[in-house]
Amino acid sequence: MEAKENKKVKKSVKIRLEKEARSEAKKLLSGKQGAVAASLRNFPSAARKMRLVADMIRGRRVSVALNFLKFDAKFASGILEKVLLSAIANWQLKNEEVNIEEADLYVKEIYVDSARMLKRLRTAPQGRAHRIRKRSHHLVVTVDDRNVNVEDKNETQKD
C-alpha cells in the first residue's frame, strides 16, 4: 500500500479513488438525519422577552449556548434551556449511532412567534377601564450538526 502511495498516480485513478472515498463517507453519514427541532407552544410570557434571549444564542454551538442560558439571570433563559436540551435529546434519538461528543451541534434556527392573547379589563379611576393584554408565545429551536453540512456541501461542489 505504501509503495502505491509513493508512486505517481494517474489523474483518472485519483478521481476514482476520491469518488470511492466520498461514497464510503456517504454510507457512514447515511444514518444522520439532519436538523431536528423542539418546540414550546402557548407559553404564557411575552414573545419580546423571549426574543432577547433567543437572539443571544442564535447560530452558536450548543455547549456555548447552554452556558449562556445557565448563567443568564432572565426567567426566559431557564425555559429556553429546557427546550434546547429537548432538541438535543431529539437529535440524539434520530442519530443513535453517532456519538454526541463527536458531533459539532449548533443552534441552526430559533424563532419566537406570538401566540394567543388573553384580553382583560382592569378598573381605572373615574369609571373608566384599562385593557390588560396577557401575551403568550410559541418557541421553536432547531439543532443540527455542522460537520455533516460541511461535508455534504463539499461533495456537491466537487460533483
QUIBELPE-V849337 format. One record per residue. N is the residue number from 0. PSI is psi in degrees with one decimal (999 if undefined). OMEGA is omega in whole degrees, -180 to 180 (999 if undefined). Layout:
BEGIN
N:PSI:OMEGA ; N:PSI:OMEGA
END
This chain:
BEGIN
0:-43.8:-178 ; 1:-34.6:179 ; 2:-37.6:179 ; 3:-40.1:-178 ; 4:-32.7:-179 ; 5:-28.9:-180 ; 6:157.4:174 ; 7:137.6:-177 ; 8:139.4:178 ; 9:153.5:-179 ; 10:-39.7:-180 ; 11:-36.6:179 ; 12:-40.2:177 ; 13:-45.0:-180 ; 14:-42.6:180 ; 15:-42.9:180 ; 16:-38.4:177 ; 17:-40.8:178 ; 18:-41.7:178 ; 19:-41.8:179 ; 20:-40.5:178 ; 21:-40.1:-180 ; 22:-36.7:176 ; 23:-40.1:178 ; 24:-38.2:177 ; 25:-40.7:179 ; 26:-40.2:179 ; 27:-36.9:-178 ; 28:-5.0:-174 ; 29:-27.0:180 ; 30:-18.0:-178 ; 31:128.3:-173 ; 32:-12.1:-179 ; 33:-152.8:-174 ; 34:143.6:180 ; 35:141.6:-176 ; 36:156.2:171 ; 37:145.5:-176 ; 38:158.1:175 ; 39:124.0:-174 ; 40:144.1:175 ; 41:46.1:178 ; 42:128.6:-173 ; 43:76.5:174 ; 44:157.4:-176 ; 45:138.0:-180 ; 46:-32.0:-179 ; 47:-39.1:-180 ; 48:-38.2:-179 ; 49:-33.8:-180 ; 50:-32.6:178 ; 51:-41.2:-179 ; 52:-38.1:-179 ; 53:-38.5:179 ; 54:-26.7:-178 ; 55:-31.8:-174 ; 56:-2.3:-178 ; 57:125.8:177 ; 58:-1.5:-177 ; 59:162.4:174 ; 60:150.8:-176 ; 61:-41.4:-179 ; 62:-40.8:179 ; 63:-42.4:-180 ; 64:-41.9:179 ; 65:-37.7:177 ; 66:-43.5:177 ; 67:-48.0:-175 ; 68:-36.0:-178 ; 69:-38.0:-174 ; 70:6.5:176 ; 71:142.3:-174 ; 72:-11.6:-176 ; 73:148.3:178 ; 74:-37.3:-178 ; 75:-26.3:-179 ; 76:-41.2:179 ; 77:-41.5:179 ; 78:-46.0:-179 ; 79:-34.1:178 ; 80:-43.1:179 ; 81:-41.1:180 ; 82:-39.3:178 ; 83:-41.5:176 ; 84:-35.8:177 ; 85:-40.7:178 ; 86:-39.0:178 ; 87:-42.6:178 ; 88:-39.2:177 ; 89:-40.9:178 ; 90:-41.0:-179 ; 91:-35.3:178 ; 92:-39.3:-180 ; 93:-26.2:-177 ; 94:65.4:-175 ; 95:-33.5:-176 ; 96:-10.2:-178 ; 97:135.5:177 ; 98:127.9:-175 ; 99:-26.3:178 ; 100:-31.5:180 ; 101:-26.6:-179 ; 102:143.0:179 ; 103:76.2:-176 ; 104:142.6:176 ; 105:161.4:179 ; 106:100.5:-175 ; 107:-42.7:-174 ; 108:138.1:175 ; 109:128.5:177 ; 110:150.9:-177 ; 111:121.0:178 ; 112:147.7:177 ; 113:147.6:-178 ; 114:-155.1:-177 ; 115:156.7:-179 ; 116:125.1:176 ; 117:128.8:-178 ; 118:127.4:-178 ; 119:163.4:176 ; 120:139.3:177 ; 121:137.3:-179 ; 122:144.5:179 ; 123:166.8:-178 ; 124:157.4:176 ; 125:38.8:173 ; 126:12.3:179 ; 127:176.3:178 ; 128:142.5:175 ; 129:141.4:180 ; 130:135.5:174 ; 131:128.3:178 ; 132:112.9:177 ; 133:106.2:-173 ; 134:159.2:173 ; 135:170.0:-176 ; 136:164.2:172 ; 137:143.0:-179 ; 138:131.4:177 ; 139:126.1:179 ; 140:126.8:178 ; 141:129.9:-178 ; 142:140.5:180 ; 143:166.4:179 ; 144:123.4:-178 ; 145:-36.5:-176 ; 146:-42.5:-178 ; 147:-43.9:-178 ; 148:-40.8:-179 ; 149:-44.0:-179 ; 150:-40.3:178 ; 151:-41.4:180 ; 152:-41.1:180 ; 153:-39.4:180 ; 154:-42.5:-178 ; 155:-33.0:180 ; 156:-35.6:-179 ; 157:-33.9:-178 ; 158:999:999
END
